[in-house]
Amino acid sequence: MSDVPAELLFTEEHEYVKLTDDGDIVLVGITDYAQGELGDVVYVDLPEVGAKFSRMDVFGTIEAVKAVSELFCPVPGEVAEINVALEGDPSLVNKDPYGDGWMIKLRIRSRTDLDGLLTASDYRQHIGE
C-alpha cells in the first residue's frame, strides 16, 4: 500500500502538491505510488528557475530503470527553486518522495489555483487503494 499523506493534494498523473509556510510557494514532486511503479530513479531533468508553466504543462522528465516519464505541472506558476540534490542523488525520489525527493518549488498566484486537485482520499481511490 502506498504512502498518501492526508495533508497533500494530488493529480491523476501522480504528482503531489505540498503547501509551505510561505503561502504562495508550493512543493511539487511525484507520489510514493508513482516512484514505486517507476522503479529505481536514475535521472531527473528539471526546469530552470524562473520558468513559467500552466496547469498540465510538462516541466521535466524522470528516468528510471523501467521507463522515462514526463512530469506534469499540477498548478500554474513560476519555478522559484529546483531540488539540486536530485542531480547528485536522483534516488532521493525513491527514498523520500515527500521529503528530500521533492522536485520544484512553484510560486502560485492564488490558492484558488489548487482547486481541482485530488484530496488524499480521492487519490487513494484513483490508484485503487
C-alpha positions in Angstrom: 0.0 0.0 0.0 1.3 3.4 -1.0 2.0 6.3 1.4 -0.6 9.0 0.7 -0.2 11.8 3.2 -3.5 13.4 4.1 -2.1 17.0 4.1 -1.1 16.8 0.4 -3.0 17.4 -2.8 -2.6 15.2 -5.9 -3.1 14.9 -9.6 -4.3 11.9 -11.6 -0.8 11.9 -13.3 0.7 11.1 -9.8 2.2 14.5 -8.9 1.7 15.9 -5.5 1.4 19.5 -4.2 2.5 20.4 -0.7 1.7 23.8 0.8 4.5 25.5 2.5 4.6 28.1 5.3 5.2 30.7 2.6 1.6 31.0 1.3 2.4 31.5 -2.4 5.0 28.7 -2.6 4.2 25.0 -3.1 6.4 22.0 -3.4 5.8 19.6 -6.3 7.1 16.1 -6.7 5.8 12.6 -7.6 3.9 10.4 -5.3 5.1 7.3 -3.5 2.9 5.2 -5.8 4.5 6.7 -8.9 8.0 6.1 -7.7 7.1 2.6 -6.9 5.7 2.0 -10.3 8.8 3.5 -12.0 11.4 1.6 -10.0 14.9 2.9 -9.4 15.1 6.5 -10.5 18.4 7.2 -12.2 17.9 10.8 -13.6 15.6 13.7 -13.1 15.5 16.6 -15.7 14.1 19.8 -14.1 13.4 23.2 -15.5 15.3 26.5 -14.9 14.4 28.8 -12.0 12.1 31.4 -13.4 10.4 29.1 -15.9 6.6 29.6 -16.0 4.1 26.8 -16.5 0.4 26.4 -17.0 -1.5 23.6 -15.4 -0.6 20.3 -17.0 2.4 21.7 -18.9 5.4 19.3 -19.0 8.0 20.7 -16.6 10.6 17.9 -16.8 11.2 14.2 -17.2 12.1 11.4 -14.8 14.1 8.4 -16.0 14.0 5.1 -14.1 15.3 1.7 -14.9 11.8 0.7 -16.2 10.7 3.8 -18.1 11.1 7.5 -18.9 8.1 9.6 -17.9 7.1 13.2 -18.3 6.5 15.4 -15.2 3.3 17.5 -15.4 2.8 20.8 -13.6 -0.2 20.4 -11.3 -0.8 24.1 -10.9 0.1 27.2 -12.9 3.1 29.0 -11.5 6.7 30.1 -11.8 9.6 27.9 -10.7 11.1 29.5 -7.5 13.6 26.8 -6.8 14.7 23.3 -8.0 15.9 20.5 -5.9 19.6 20.5 -6.9 20.2 17.5 -4.6 18.5 15.3 -7.2 21.3 16.0 -9.7 23.8 14.1 -7.5 21.3 11.6 -6.0 18.1 11.0 -8.1 17.3 8.0 -5.9 16.0 10.5 -3.3 12.8 10.3 -5.2 12.6 6.6 -4.3 13.8 7.0 -0.7 11.8 10.0 0.3 9.3 11.3 -2.3 7.5 13.6 0.0 10.6 14.9 1.8 14.1 15.1 0.3 12.8 13.9 -3.1 10.7 16.9 -3.9 11.4 18.4 -7.4 10.4 22.0 -7.7 9.1 24.9 -5.7 6.4 26.8 -7.6 5.2 30.4 -6.8 1.5 30.4 -7.4 -0.7 33.4 -7.9 -3.6 32.3 -5.7 -4.7 29.4 -3.5 -7.6 29.0 -6.0 -5.0 27.6 -8.4 -5.2 24.5 -6.2 -8.9 23.9 -7.0 -9.5 20.7 -8.9 -6.6 18.8 -7.3 -7.4 15.5 -5.7 -7.5 15.0 -1.9 -5.7 12.1 -0.3 -8.9 10.1 -0.2 -9.6 10.9 -3.9 -6.1 9.9 -4.9 -6.3 6.6 -3.0 -9.5 5.8 -4.9 -7.8 6.8 -8.2 -4.9 4.3 -7.6 -7.3 1.6 -6.3 -6.1 1.6 -2.7 
